[in-house]
Amino acid sequence: MKRGLVVLDPAEIPTAEWGERVRAVQAELRAAGVDVALVYNDVSRGDDIGYLTNLVIYWNEGMLAIPVEGEATLLTKLSKRVFSWMQKTSVLEDLRSGQTLGKLVAGYVADRPAGTIGFIDADLWPAAYVEEIAAAVPEWTTVELGPLVRDARKILSPAELGVIRSAAGVLRDALAAADTGGLDMRGRMGAFESVARHGGFTDVLLRGTEADGHVTIETAGEYRQSWLLTGRTYGDAAFLGSLADAQRAALAAIAPGVAWSKVEAAALAALALPDGATAVVTWSSQADFANRGELRPTSPAGPAAGEVAALQLEVIEEGGRRSVLTDTFLTAAGGAELLSA
Amino acid sequence: MSIQASAAQKLAAPGSGGGLLGEDAAERALRYEKVRAAMAGQGLDAVLAFAPIWRRENLRYLTDASVGGAATFALLAANGDPVAFTTRAEDAAAIRAAGWVGDVRRIRIDDTRELTGALRDLGVTRLGVGHLELLPLAFSRVIRGAVPEVVSASKLLDGARMVKSAWELARMRKAALVSDAAWRTFVEVLEPGITEYDIVAEVEADIKRLGAEDNFMLIASGRDEVLGMTPPGRRRIEVGDMVRTELTPQTDGYWLQICRSVTVGPVSGAQQKSFELFHEAAEAGFAVVRPGITAHEVAVAENDVFRKHGYGEYCTSQWTRVRGHGLGLHLDETPIIEGNQTVLPEGATFIIHPNTYTPIAGYHVFGDQVVVTAAGAEYLVSTERRMFSSDEGSRR
């Protein structure tokens, strides 16, 4: 459930850019011979629809229909009562409500000649909805498409980069508030929430663990349509200081197209691990932050030029105690630029 | 230790849950017994509870663990200990720490061998999947490839969760204290000039300090032009506004909702008249609750008050969604609407909220979560059921 600020601000993302994003998808559809593409999002991963329209799927589910020519249309089971809010906070003009996704799609294509419907990011679509929609439009051919929109979201535009830099400033203040001495885990979480949400974050996902003064807090924060990840472990374990050394070494090794094994090796060489501990060095793209990259197959490659990503250093001690240092960075031509610290 | 495994003794119970202390062990046994009985009735060899990030109630029911990963599963067969599968490493630790499920295995969207292998090892031929309707194609393909017959177990698990045990109600009563505190914060921070999203920020910070895991919250501010509830915007609160909220912190797994409206400055005559209508409707819904009543009958009791006063048209889907709904480990269970013949037995928990628009003072929200007892309904939150005003006190 999104409950922070939701706003459409043309001073942040120029109005023309929204149309350009849809047209880029339409070019891919044309090349693939697809007449209408469907994007399915739910409240836990609403970023594709957000990227194309600024609409926030704040609750439940939504589906965006993108014709190969023309404007995108929202198809939703939500009531028409929320349409005025959706139109106010997005670039959408055509919104349609119905009882089932199958009927909505059938109604949407009713005045179009039968052709091909593509399911974007098909692997993540609920199988039941794919079957329901295919059954509702039997005269249409259906095809499964890859993560076209997720991939498009990897490289930020100059305007998006401006937005994420604003968000990073708020995030740094939130982390500083959470790092105040004397706070327990809940106190740190409350301090982080307060600064982030007053600063305009739409969503803040917090996970925390605490045992004998060893506190780990991991955050995923959504600001407009951008995400930032952080992770911090607070405590007096001697090796925690070396996490920062390892992070510096990893960031120094990052360059566009770098093999991730090189970054991993640089980080591990700088890490002073306690006996019996293991360490893992991973990265995920900003395009996948809502689910920390768990819904994308692993790749041996590092981030590309212009990609915003998170670097996570994770240490598991022999007894299972976990420590992390996670930050979000931009992969620039000259190397990694830390955004969240 | 996971924040949800706050009882230190749970760490003494790795593995099958056999080391859980008395009440926790009994609750675990009760749940598995209920689910297994329902499985037997439907000819299922096993139930696989799938939890995407936004629908984790079944996973919680079977593991008592709070997870955050993109995809988590709990597998309960007719015999033996349950097994969990997760895409997130730290969720594995959280599930084990909760103490109910000791065997937790990692999966990835492109590597589900642990899950399909377990299904094959158990010899499952007819599998019920909780939230099958939301199961992504990538997982659906491999599960259907491993099991001859896959059916939905969503209703089976909804049914198992509907009646709350004494163990659950004890947790819900504690969670209700956070909801009460959240409402106090909401009123205390309200003053002319504050933005909607700054109100939410104050509430969120406070409930996180009190241990809330999550929150569902809608807000609307303004006068009689307000038609419904949304996430917050940049609008600044003005004198004369009525600020409405549905506040639903999740604490220790359970969602406890409170619906109230508060005026900025003195309560106007129209706002008071509106409150009295909604209060009467909520009280009417509360009064009819008894074990075995249907969701339909509760809705009729609420709507009859609107009809009696000439506002019946505002009980339709043009103006409102539901007259309440079930809450527990999920925040939007069976709807309280006319036509829903779902029976609400003793131990069912739901909110009675006749929230809707009327021309009296615009959209109004008012309602409280109750549990069905042998004697009728019992409120779970203790916040006063009255119209509030920001004049009552401010922390700012």
Interface residues (C-beta under 8 A of the other chain):
Chain A: M1 K2 R3 G4 L5 V6 V7 D42 V43 S44 R45 V56 Y58 W59 S79 R81 V82 S84 W85 T89 A122 D123 L124 W125 P126 A127 A128 V130 E144 M185 R186 G187 M189 G190 A191 E193 S194 A196 R197 H198 G200 T202 V204 L205 L206 R207 G208 T209 E210 A211 E218 N291 R292 E294 L295 R296 P297 T298 E314 G320 R322
Chain B: M1 S2 I3 P52 I53 W54 G68 G69 A70 A71 T87 R88 A89 E90 A93 R108 I109 D110 L132 E133 L134 L135 P136 L137 A138 S140 R141 Y197 D198 V200 A201 E202 E204 A205 D206 K208 R209 L210 G211 D214 N215 F216 M217 L218 L227 G228 T230 P231 P232 G233 R234 S317 Q318 W319 R321
